[in-house]
Amino acid sequence: MKVLVTGVTGQLGYDCVQELERRGIEVRGVASRDFSLTDHAAAKRYIETYRPDVIIHCAAYTAVDKAEDEQEICEAINAEGTRNLAKIAQELAAKMIYISTDYVFPGDGERFYEPADKKEPQNAYGLSKLHGEEAVQELVEKYFIVRISWVFGINGRNFIRTMLKLAETHDTLTVVDDQIGSPTYTHDLAVLLADMAQSDKYGVYHATNEGVCSWAELAAETFRQAGRKVTVTPVPSSAYPTKAVRPKNSRMSKDCLEAAGFHRLPAWQDAVGRYLHELNSKAE
């Protein structure tokens, strides 16, 4: 089996390549330097030369607030770029794994969203990712759509790293506590995606670490496990207005994983601990 992973310079793409290599699977990670997602001809030439059996599409425009001012660019990368890859995957009869987001949902209430629930993105980024989903479902026969949220991994910037950096100069921090969701450790997610790539259990899935928390709770747990004496003061989202609307409810049901025979990801607290260990190991 040959696998092509887009977005190799990002958190998830990097860990996907690492996991596939650990399994002895032939894999090639690509980035924008290799071809532009929005250039169908260039993407087609590159991918047809490699001829992968699976395309794991991790690359995306993810600057959520900036997307409100760059809607055309965001749409071009996340929707049209995904459409280009979907066409190529189908022509090659390859499987396609598309990474999506909780932002496709309206983000209200307190219940856990199921994969087939109504989609109602509240910002430009979420809309572009939904259009990417629709392109994959329309064009690819053998597809996985995997919705994730609150991503953190070794190869990039994320909330946990930001909190640890702030802890170097602050002993008190105010953090939003009315947005509820589940963190996703890319090391754990990469294991699941590799399992999917080696299966034919196609469909739409939700995949985050188990349990839910607020951003304030995630910060507090990070400081606790890192041994940092920082007091977290919970505040409402209104204290930190952003250009893009953020969902208050990012809870997603993962029953779909068990139903298909996949393993759920470990608890988010456990993931935070292992991530902190990974960060420390890299620093040494």
Secondary structure, 3 states (H helix, E strand, C coil): CEEEEECCCCHHHHHHHHHHHHCCCEEEEECCCCCCCCCHHHHHHHHHHHCCCEEEECCCCCCHHHHCCCHHHHHHHHHHHHHHHHHHHHHCCCEEEEEEEHHHCCCCCCCCECCCCCCCCCCHHHHHHHHHHHHHHHHCCCEEEEEECCEECCCCCCHHHHHHHHCCCCCEEEEECCCEECCEEHHHHHHHHHHHHCCCCCEEEECCEECCEEHHHHHHHHHHHHCCCCEEEEECHHHCCCCCCCCCECCECCHHHHHHCCCCEEEHHHHHHHHHHHHHHHHC
